Amino acid sequence: MKKLLYILTVLGAVTGCTSKDVPDPDFTVTPKNSTVALGDTATFYLTGNPYNLTFYAGDSTHQYEYRKRTSAPGTPQLQFTSYMQTGSQTNSLAILISKDFNGQYDSAGVYSPNTHWTDITERATLSAGSNNTPSGVVDLADFVNDGQPVYIAFKYTGQKSSSAQRTWTIPTFTVTNLLEDGHTKMPVAASVADAAFAVVAMKNPKVKWVVSATNLKVTGGAANSDESESWVITKALTMNRAIPDVGVSVKNISSNTISSYYNIYKTPGTFKAVFEASNTTVYESKSVYKEVVITVTP
């Protein structure tokens, strides 16, 4: 009986020490000054000791309300460079975009009656023989597609003639979503590699696009070569893509209590600075945030 009572006592003590209750985060934030000059330090005084504390300055890419976003209104923009070599054939390169391509990277998928391609070649500047010719900014606002993906393709055509077929290289390729603030750019496809191009050879498989980590290239045949056609198509691209904003970790559960935090804003304006506190264990997580407005004068 005594042994049983001892076991129950020990179990009770252990249970009391392993409570699953997580306390509510308790802290305050007070700015030293609500207005600071550009280049000066914004100081925040802190009380309490939450397990974790994260700071969102409120400037571009550090806004608390955007920490979970995956899309944002904006203007998608395509930019690339090109290099045309050899021959004299015309109209050998076209840029096309589709809202309804089904992702089937073969001739049946590309030419499916349910797939519609819009030729946007005239929106871009193509190389006339110079390397790294900038396309200029190609506005793709009419292809936002309500958040549904689109596909961009380069179509190469080589004619059978007494002239050698063209060779084309695309050294750079980017698609960005320019947000409504007019300066924040979100990457939709950050590079040739990021666009994950896939090759679809149509006619004369000896002449087809080759995809590397750094460029796209198709080498045309010599004079009197057979007619050729080759496509290279991106992965599915979401034109209104946005990257979630992030905060700076100020404190974690293993850190000592902190009484202040400092930040220097790089641009003038009015910013909603947010400190988010969380008490998190394997059993439960509780969080709360405190917001203060900081005005940065020029």
C-alpha positions in Angstrom: 0.0 0.0 0.0 2.8 2.4 0.9 4.5 1.5 -2.4 1.4 2.3 -4.3 1.0 5.7 -2.6 4.6 6.5 -3.4 4.1 5.7 -7.1 1.0 7.9 -7.2 2.8 10.7 -5.5 5.7 10.5 -8.0 3.3 10.4 -10.9 1.5 13.5 -9.6 4.7 15.4 -9.2 5.8 14.5 -12.8 2.4 15.5 -14.2 2.6 18.8 -12.4 6.0 19.5 -13.9 5.0 18.7 -17.5 1.9 20.9 -17.8 0.8 21.4 -21.4 -0.5 24.9 -20.6 1.3 27.6 -22.5 1.2 31.1 -21.1 -0.1 34.0 -23.2 2.7 36.2 -24.5 2.9 39.3 -22.4 5.0 42.2 -23.6 4.8 45.9 -24.5 6.5 48.0 -27.2 7.1 51.8 -26.8 9.0 53.8 -29.5 11.6 56.3 -28.1 10.3 58.7 -30.8 7.5 58.2 -33.3 9.3 60.5 -35.8 12.9 60.1 -36.8 15.1 61.6 -39.5 16.3 59.5 -42.4 19.5 57.7 -41.4 18.8 58.1 -37.7 18.1 55.1 -35.5 14.5 54.2 -34.5 14.6 52.8 -31.0 11.9 50.6 -29.5 11.7 49.8 -25.8 10.4 46.4 -24.8 9.1 44.8 -21.7 8.1 41.2 -20.9 9.8 38.0 -21.9 8.0 36.1 -24.6 9.6 32.9 -25.9 10.0 34.2 -29.5 9.9 37.8 -30.9 9.9 38.8 -34.6 10.2 42.3 -35.9 8.5 43.6 -39.1 9.9 47.1 -40.0 6.9 47.9 -42.2 9.1 48.8 -45.2 9.1 47.0 -48.6 9.3 43.2 -48.2 8.9 43.5 -44.3 5.3 44.2 -43.9 3.4 42.1 -41.3 0.1 42.0 -43.2 1.9 40.4 -46.2 3.7 37.6 -44.3 1.4 35.0 -45.8 0.6 36.3 -49.2 1.4 34.3 -52.4 -0.1 36.7 -54.9 -0.5 40.5 -55.3 -1.9 42.9 -57.9 0.6 44.2 -60.3 1.9 44.3 -63.9 3.8 41.3 -65.1 6.8 42.1 -67.2 8.9 39.9 -69.5 12.5 40.8 -70.3 15.1 38.8 -72.2 18.1 39.2 -74.4 18.7 37.5 -77.8 21.5 36.9 -80.3 20.8 36.0 -84.0 23.6 34.5 -86.1 24.1 33.1 -89.6 21.9 33.1 -92.7 19.4 35.6 -94.0 16.0 33.9 -93.4 13.4 36.2 -91.9 10.7 35.6 -89.2 12.6 32.7 -87.8 11.8 33.4 -84.1 8.5 34.1 -82.5 7.4 34.6 -78.9 4.1 33.2 -77.9 2.0 33.0 -74.7 -0.9 30.7 -73.8 -3.5 30.8 -71.0 -4.9 27.3 -71.8 -1.9 25.1 -72.7 -2.4 21.9 -70.8 1.3 21.3 -69.9 1.6 18.4 -72.4 5.0 19.1 -73.9 4.7 17.4 -77.3 3.2 18.4 -80.7 -0.2 17.1 -79.8 -0.3 19.3 -76.7 1.1 22.4 -78.5 -1.3 22.1 -81.4 -4.3 20.8 -79.5 -7.5 22.5 -80.7 -8.1 23.4 -77.0 -4.8 25.3 -76.9 -4.5 28.9 -78.1 -1.3 30.8 -78.5 -1.0 34.6 -78.8 1.9 35.9 -80.8 3.6 38.7 -78.8 6.7 39.0 -80.9 6.0 42.5 -82.0 6.0 43.6 -78.3 9.8 42.8 -78.1 13.0 43.9 -79.7 14.9 41.0 -81.3 18.5 40.8 -82.2 19.5 41.8 -85.7 22.9 40.4 -85.3 24.2 41.9 -82.0 24.7 39.8 -79.0 22.7 40.4 -75.8 20.1 42.6 -77.5 17.6 43.7 -74.8 14.0 42.9 -75.6 12.8 45.9 -73.7 10.1 45.6 -71.1 7.3 43.5 -72.5 4.0 44.3 -70.7 2.0 41.1 -70.0 -0.8 42.7 -68.0 -3.4 41.2 -70.3 -2.3 37.7 -69.3 -2.7 37.8 -65.6 -5.4 35.2 -66.1 -7.1 35.5 -62.7 -4.2 33.8 -60.9 -4.3 30.8 -63.3 -0.9 29.8 -64.9 0.2 30.8 -68.3 3.1 29.5 -70.5 5.6 31.4 -72.6 7.2 29.9 -75.7 9.9 30.6 -78.2 9.1 29.1 -81.6 11.9 28.6 -84.1 11.3 28.0 -87.8 13.9 27.2 -90.4 13.1 27.2 -94.1 14.6 24.9 -96.8 16.3 27.3 -99.1 19.7 28.3 -100.6 20.3 30.3 -97.4 21.5 28.8 -94.2 19.0 28.7 -91.4 19.3 31.1 -88.5 21.0 30.4 -85.1 19.3 31.9 -82.1 20.6 32.2 -78.5 18.5 33.5 -75.6 21.1 34.3 -72.9 18.8 35.9 -70.3 15.1 35.6 -69.4 13.1 37.0 -66.6 9.4 37.5 -65.7 8.6 39.8 -62.8 5.4 41.1 -61.2 5.8 44.9 -60.7 3.5 45.7 -57.8 1.2 48.6 -57.6 3.7 50.7 -55.5 5.7 51.0 -58.8 9.0 49.8 -57.5 8.7 46.4 -55.8 9.3 43.5 -58.2 8.3 39.9 -57.4 10.1 37.2 -59.4 7.8 35.0 -61.5 10.7 33.4 -63.3 14.0 34.8 -62.1 16.2 33.2 -64.9 16.4 30.8 -67.8 17.0 28.0 -65.3 14.1 29.1 -63.1 11.7 29.1 -66.0 12.3 25.4 -66.4 12.0 25.4 -70.2 11.1 22.1 -72.0 11.9 21.4 -75.6 9.3 20.3 -78.2 10.8 19.3 -81.5 8.3 19.4 -84.4 10.1 19.1 -87.7 13.7 18.0 -88.4 14.8 16.9 -84.9 18.4 17.7 -85.9 17.5 21.3 -85.5 16.1 21.9 -82.0 16.4 24.1 -79.0 19.0 23.1 -76.4 18.5 24.2 -72.8 21.4 24.8 -70.5 21.6 26.4 -67.1 22.6 29.7 -68.6 20.8 30.0 -72.0 18.6 28.7 -74.7 20.1 28.0 -78.1 18.9 26.6 -81.4 21.4 26.0 -84.2 20.0 26.2 -87.7 21.0 23.9 -90.6 23.2 24.7 -93.5 21.8 25.9 -96.9 19.3 23.5 -98.4 18.7 21.8 -95.0 15.2 20.3 -94.4 12.5 22.6 -93.0 12.7 22.7 -89.2 10.4 23.8 -86.4 11.2 23.6 -82.6 9.5 25.1 -79.6 10.8 25.7 -76.1 8.2 26.4 -73.4 8.3 27.5 -69.8 6.8 25.8 -66.8 3.5 27.1 -65.6 3.9 30.7 -64.6 1.6 32.6 -62.3 1.7 36.2 -63.4 0.5 37.8 -60.1 2.9 35.8 -58.0 4.2 37.4 -54.8 6.7 36.3 -52.2 5.6 36.5 -48.5 7.2 39.3 -46.6 9.5 38.2 -43.8 10.4 39.5 -40.3 13.7 39.6 -38.4 14.0 37.3 -35.5 14.7 39.4 -32.4 14.6 36.7 -29.7 14.0 33.0 -29.4 13.2 30.8 -26.4 16.9 30.3 -25.6 17.7 34.0 -25.6 17.9 36.3 -22.6 15.3 39.0 -22.0 15.8 42.1 -24.2 14.8 45.6 -23.3 15.2 47.4 -26.6 15.6 47.0 -30.3 17.0 49.3 -33.0 16.3 49.8 -36.7 17.5 52.2 -39.4 15.0 52.9 -42.2 16.6 53.4 -45.6 13.7 55.5 -47.2 11.5 58.2 -45.8 7.8 57.5 -45.2 5.3 56.3 -42.6 5.8 52.7 -41.5 3.7 50.3 -39.5 6.4 48.6 -37.4 5.1 45.3 -35.8 6.5 43.1 -33.1 5.0 39.6 -33.1 5.5 37.5 -30.0 4.8 33.8 -29.7 5.0 31.3 -26.9 5.3 27.9 -28.6 5.8 24.4 -27.3 5.2 20.9 -28.8 1.8 21.1 -27.3 0.5 24.5 -28.1 1.3 27.9 -29.7 -0.1 31.3 -28.7 0.9 34.6 -30.4 0.1 38.3 -30.2 1.4 41.4 -32.0 1.9 45.0 -31.2 2.0 47.8 -33.8 3.6 51.2 -33.6 3.7 53.9 -36.4 7.1 55.4 -37.2 7.4 58.4 -39.5 10.8 58.8 -41.2 11.4 62.3 -42.5 13.8 63.1 -45.4 
